[in-house]
Amino acid sequence: MFKKEKKVRLSLDSQEQSILLHSLVDMKNRMIAEGRYTDCVDDVILKLVTASGKK
């Protein structure tokens, strides 16, 4: 009935993480300007900034 979500893990250095975060914020701002919901982007931003640094 329900499919299990596939998890993907990325190893990013601090520069890559910063680029990804800025890109997500830019996407969120564009979506706000278009009057669209940003819940999905907010979820990804939250996961990115709260990710532990474990390998």
C-alpha positions, 0 to 999 in steps of 0.5 A: 500500500505505501512505498518505503522512501529511498534515503540518499546520503551525500558527503559535502564539504563546507563549501559545497554545503554553503553553495547548496544552502544558498541555492535552496534559499534562492529557490525559496525566494523565487517560489515566494515571489511566485506565490507558491508554497515553500514547505518542501524547500523548507524541509530540505533546508532544515535537514541540511543545516541540522545534519550531523557531521558524521561519516 
